[in-house]
Amino acid sequence: MNVAGHAVWFPHFTPKSLDHLDFVHHLLRTYCELDICCAITGTYPAYIAGVLTSYYRTQPVIRTLCIARTLSTILDNVYRKVDTFVIGPFQFHLTEREKYEAFPDVSNYDITFENVTVCFSVPIVNVSPSCGSKSSINLTNFIGNT
């Protein structure tokens, strides 16, 4: 069923774990409403599906929030690796700056929504010129094949 814009959610999927699911739902919905193509990959989706028993290190870490590079001014702070900024109701705080200094399209952020903070790795994926901001199928296909 369509929930937000061009995103498709599968109503028959029942998550096995609900940890931070509301947080992730709000994050993905906010990005979709802002016409920003993104996908969450890594251990978190497998944990929610019940395949893995944990997605933690020392704190909740949802790896990875992949964002499609577009000409969006909303994402300028991510592209420039600004220390602290806000997108919608989410506060971003750059962490591990030195670790990712040599990688211009990868950052690590603590993202806070309400009173919950979760760590994300945020790679920027270049989907141009053939794809645009609504290229979620292409982005997910790219991520699945890398």
Secondary structure, 3 states (H helix, E strand, C coil): CECCCCCECCCCCCCCCCCCHHHHHHHHHHHHHCCCCEEECCHHHHHHCCCCCCCECCCEEECCEEEEECCCHHHHHHHCCCCEEEECCEEEEEECCHHHCCCCCEEEEEEEECCEEEEEEEEEEECCCCCCCCCHHHHHHHHHCC
